[in-house]
């Protein structure tokens, strides 16, 4: 693809700041609260899982991240970011108890200038942080608009608003191009795609409302096979999946031990059209998991678009990944890195997956 796909401005702003570190910063968080910092935050602790890698991407490194969620840390250590930034393994992850309850004593020990917390889980998760005299900004999650907003928020808090502007500009470019191309895909050519949020001990799927996976699937010319489900993360049965008979099954990247054999070895799920046509894929694990929204989401869209409609979308995914990782993390992504992110060995001879192998 053309080098202009990833805006040149994104590469140009690596390491740059539009605000002097000593300048006060005022921002509005995603709960509508005004947060004022005496200067650009150099020490940030993140309780929400996705924000750790976002902070790294917006800064181009780990130096400002002083605390994170244990699940976020495991994603970093297990994934490519752990190789790019090996020092991340030493960043404290005991700042939160399960269910995002802040461990105020450990949180304060990191001496944060800003703490990121959820906006949607109630005051009990926020007040202890504020009462400890710490600055806290709240984020909401799950949609493309919210993702762009919190990326802008944290970049502004760092004094680097141009980082978010460039990264979000990249998102705009890819969304616009995909939307235009998907218009030509007839309704009867749009595959039914089932994303399984959990698939080991139980099977879960989500309806369309508030479901980022459904949004991604539609963006690239697919249909959410579980659109009739009420709510998100609803437990479903193999029999229900068999009734839907999806054309494609996507497995989550959250369950480390989950592989595509989960589907092929199941007496019921192995009979689905997706399994019979070898269209079962595990979501990649890059700088963050590619299932939910993140700074790497355009790469997710390219990956899925190429799989669902290789006759319509022709992204050189490996080249796009290399450009993106250089811009996001100032890292030269190698072929072995890409193979690991995309699970190329696990995917074996999956339909349309040969396009992602190194040339």
N, C-alpha and C positions, 0 to 999 in steps of 0.2 A: 504494500500500500504506500501511498505518498507520504513522505516525511511530515507533511503539513497536518496529518491527522492528529498528531499530538502537538498542540500549538507550541510554536517556538518560544512563546512567552513563558511557558511552564519551565522549560529547561533554563531559560535566562534568569529566573528568579530564585534558583537554588541558592540558599545561603544569604539572600538579600532581605532587607527589612525596610519597610517604608516609614517606620516610626523609630525614633531614637529610643533606646531602652529606658530612658528616664522620663519619657513623656507619659502623662496619665492616659488611660484608655477607658472608655465607657462603651459598654455593649448591652444589648438586650438579649436575654437568653430565651430558650424555647418555652418557658413558662410565662413569658412577658415581663420578667423581672429585670430591672436595671442593675447591672453589675459594674462597679467602678474599680479599676485597678490603678494603683499609684504609678505603675510603669508596666511595660510589656512583661508578661509572666515568663520567668526563666525556670520555674519549678512547678510542674503540674502533676497532680495525682488524678487518676481516672478510675472511678468505680464501675461505670457501665463497661460491658465487655468490648464493644467495637471501638471505643475511643482511643485505646492504647496505640493501635496501629495507625489510626488517623492522626494522632499527635506526632508520631514518628514521620509520617508522610508530609504533614504540613510544615514540619521543621527540617526535614531531610536528615534526621538523625535521632538519637535517643537521649541526648544530653538534658532535655527539659522534662523528660518523663521520670518522675521520682517514685511513683507507685501505681499499681494497676491491679485489676481483677485477676484472680488465679486462673480463670478460664481463658482470659486474654493472654496471659503469660504462656499457658500451654500451647495456644495456637501459634504464638511467636516462636517458642522453642522448638515445636514440632515442624514448623514450616520454614520457608526460605529466609524469613526475617531473622531467625536465629543464627543463620550462617552469615547474613549480611552484617548483623549487629550482635555478635556473640556476647557483648557486655549486657544485653537485655536480660540474660539469665540471672543477673545479680540485682535487678530492680525489685524492691519489695512487693510482695503480692498478698500480704496479710492485712491490708488496709480495709478489707471488707469481709464480713462474715457471709454465709450463704444468704441468698435472697437480697443481696445488695445492701444489707444492714452495715452501716459504717462502723469500723473498729476505730473509734475516735483516738484512742491512745496511740495506736500504731500509725494512724493517718497523720496525726500531729507530729509524730517523730520524723516524718519525711520532710517536715518544714516546707509545706507547699505554699506557693503564692496564689494558687488557684486549684480548687477541687471541682471535678466534673462529676455530676450525679444525675440520676434519672429525674425527669419532670413529672412522670405519670404514675408514680408509685406511692404518693402520699407524703405528708409532712414528716412522718416518723423517720423517713430516710434522709431528710434534709435538715431538720432543726438541730439535731445533735452536732452537725458540722458547723452550722452558723453559730450555735451557742458556744462552740469551742473557739470562736473568734477567727474562723477561717473563711476566706472568700470562696463562695460556691456558685457555679453556673450550672443550669439545668438543661438537659437535652431530651428531646423526644425522638422516636425512632420508627422506621418501618415503611417510609415512603421516599420516593426520589426527592421530593421537595424538602422534606425534613433533613435528608442527608446533605443536600447542598447547603441548607441553612446552618447545620451544626459544624460543617467543615469551615464555612465562612466565620462562624463565631469563634472557633478555637484558633484559627489563623489570625483573626483580629486580636485576640487576647495575647498572642505572641508578638504582635506588631508586624505581622507578615500577611496582610490582607490580599496581597497580589498572588500569593501561593494558591489560596482558595479560588480566586478569580480565574487563574489559569487552569486549574484542575477542573473546575466547574465548566469552564469554556470547552474543555475537551469533552466532557459529558454532553454538552449541548450539541457539539458537532456530530458525535456518533448517534445520538438520539434522532436528530433531524435526518441524517442520512438513512438510518434504518427505517424510520417511519415512512419516508418517501418510497423506499424500495418495497416495503411490506404491503403498500397499497395495491401492488400488482398481484399479490398472492390471493387466489380465489378461496372462498370459504371452504370448499370441499378439498382443498389442498393443504389446509392448516391442520397439522397433526395434534392429536390429543396428548398432552404431556402431563404426567403425574410426578409431582415432586413430593418425596417422602421425607418429612421433617425428622422423623425417627423411624428406624426400621429394624432394630435389633430385638429388644425385649417386647416392643409393641410397634405397631404401624400407625403413623399419624399423617394427616393431610389437612389442607386448609381450603376454605372457600375463596371467593374473589375479594371480598371486602377486607381492606387493610392488609392484603397479602402481597408482599413485594415479589415473591416468586411468580405469582399470577401476572403481575405487571410486566415482569421481564419476559415471560413466555409470550404474552400478547405482543410485546414490542417487536419480537423477532419472528412473528408470523405463526404462532402456535395458539392453542386453546388449552386452558386449565382443565384437566380431566376431572378434577375434584371440585368443580365450581358449585356443585349442589350441596357441598358440606356447609353446615352452619358453624361459623366461628373458625378460629385458627388453632392448629395443633390438636385437632380432634382425632381420637382413636378410631381406626377403621379396621375392617376385617379383610383377610385375603379374598374372601368371597365377594366383598364389595368391589375390590380392585378388579377381580375377574369380570364382574358385571360391567364396569367402566371399560375394560379392555383397552388400556391406553396404548398409543402408538410408540410412545417413548416414556421411559421411567428414569427419573433423576434421583440419585441417592444423596443424602446430605453428607457434608464433610465434617460435621460436628462429632459424629461417632467414629473414633479413630479406628476401631476394629471392623468397621462396616466395609464390606467389599461387594462387588457385583455378584459374587456367588450366592449372596443372600437371596437373590431373585432366582438365579438359575437352579439352585438346589431345592427350592420350595415346590412341593407337588402341585400347588395351585398357581402361584405367581409365574412359574416357568411356562405355563400354557398361554400367558398373555401374548398379544401381538408384539409388544415391545421385546419380550424375551425371545420369542420365536424368530424375530428379525434382527436380533443382536443389537438392540437399541436401548441398552441399559447403561447408564453412565453415572459415575460418581463425580459430584461437584468438585472442582479443583480447590486446592488449598495453597494460596499464595501468601502475600503479605498479610492478608486476612482471608478468612473463608469466603469463597466466591458465592455462596448461597444468598446471604443477606447483603444489603447495600454497604458499600465501602468505597474507599478511594480508588479501588481497582475495578469497580463495576463495569466500565466500558469493555474491559477485557472479557468479563463474564458474558456480556451481550454478544461479543464477537464469536466467542467459543460456541455459544448456544445457537446463534444464527447460522454458523457454518455447519453445525450438526443437523439442524432441522431443515435447512434449505440451501444445500451446497450449490444448487443451480442458480440461486439468487444472490447469495452473499459469498464473497470471495476474499475474505480477510486473510492476510498472511499473519496468522496469529503469533507465530514465534517472533517475527520481526516486530510486531506491535508490542509484544511483551517486553522485548529488549529495550525498545524506545521508552516505554512507560516506566520500567524499573530504573532506567538511567535518570529520568526526570523526577520520579517520586523519591527514590532512595539513593541516587547517585551511585548506582551499582551496575556493573556490566554483567548481565544475566547470561550464564552459560547454558549450553545445551543440556547438560545433566540437571541443572536447576529446573529448566523448563519441563523436562521429562518427569521430574518429581512432582512439580506443581500440577501437571495434567494427568498424573497417574498412568502414563503411557504403557508401562509394563503390566499393570493390573488390567487395563482395558483390552489388551490383547488384540484380537481381530474384530473388535466392535465395529459395527457399520459406520462408515464415514470417518473413523478415527485415524486412519493412515495418513490423512492430510496434515495431521499435527506432528508427525514424526520428522526428525531432523533430516534435511535433504543431503 
